[in-house]
Amino acid sequence: MSACRNSTTPPLAPLTTFRLGGPATRLVTATTDDEVIAAVREADDSGTPLLVIGGGSNLVIGDKGFDGTALVIATRGFALDGTRLELAAGEVWTDAVARTVEAGLAGVECLAGIPGSAGATPIQNVGAYGQEVSATITEVVAYDRRTRETVTLTNEECAFSYRHSRFKADPERYVVLRVRFALEDAGGLSGPLRYAETARALGVEPGDRVPLSAARETVLKLRAGKGMVLDPEDHDTWSAGSFFTNPILDDEEFAAFRARVRQRLGADAEPPAYPAGEGRTKTSAAWLIDKAGFTKGYGDGPARISTKHTLALTNRGDATTEDLLALAREVVAGVREAFGVTLVNEPVTVGVSL
């Protein structure tokens, strides 16, 4: 295997968008699928713990680091055949989105600006501004650590749900190698806009289509305004984007939550509510955080809430992972006390937990 290796204790912080985390015992960078598989098999054969890193945009690594092999997936590959797209897991996601827009294909244009790698998108079922990758993914090619084979999983077999998938449910089993998509040729137009904020910014109605480039550029501007586009000079982007998922409540839970909202904010107060399947309602984590008293810029330490968006926790430059977790725990406790809803972290934690 020709993967680059470093047998010293390489720091992992520079490989994450938080810029947090201690060293790994060993670091391996793989640039081909074969190198990925060889590194995984070597770790499994020796009983060595394995941490797979793509773009590092969804990782919170403990200050003590990782006692095992950290595998950086740096594979490349962008193959377009008509409306069918195949991406290598290591492809930079936001660059891939830009190339689909340039090719005049719709389906992922509203996912522009999301940091990270293509291989991470099915794990988290990445979504934003009315689109989710599960709507366009047809297959995921992965290495199955249990059977020691390369397998191809259909969209249905991926078991996608809100910010979840088969891969996230069983994180020790699969290593994503390639992701395949079916995009749409709509004559240079976007898919129907499903997010009210995007439609408003474009001066159209939800459900309308707009030129692909306009949809992408508008999303990038909206994300940048919330500190959600990576900028090394802007500490508001030293984050994992949205730190908490939007809670999904059953009817009984939502009724209790609504009562708490009115008790706290007044008899006419109404929380955000979006249909999330029969008997289920999704509400806004950002709204909960703000109304519980954690406003933009909250905090006086090295880890604070973003000055641009309450859903992002940030490293102001010299934070530790413990600083970040202390802030996250404070927010979770405050929201639970105010509204009876428990927020769940979206990033994957390594060696630590909330």
Disulfide bonds with the S-S distance in Angstrom:
none
